Amino acid sequence: MAAPGNQGQVRGANRRVRSGEDFDIIIGFLGFWAVVLLAVTVWMEVTAQPALGWALGLLVTLLALYGMVRLRRRLPERTGSRRR
């Protein structure tokens, strides 16, 4: 059995790795919507419909994606494997 002091360190390390995985999920989510908004914006431009709102939404999504990637780089690399 591990000492109580060591358990807190292990929990903190797992939480930090888990938070990196959470960032990966958010980055994937934002990336998906960036692709969708890009396709919609291009379609609206090609069909000569107003696309300013879609383009601004794409800009906001890309800025959020950029910010999340920069924040993710500060966290440690994933070293653990998934439990089966």
Secondary structure, DSSP 8 states (H G I E B T S, - for coil): ---HHHHHHHHHHHHHHHHHHHHHHHHHHHHHHHHHHHHHHHHHHHTT---HHHHHHHHHHHHHHHHHHHHHHHS---------
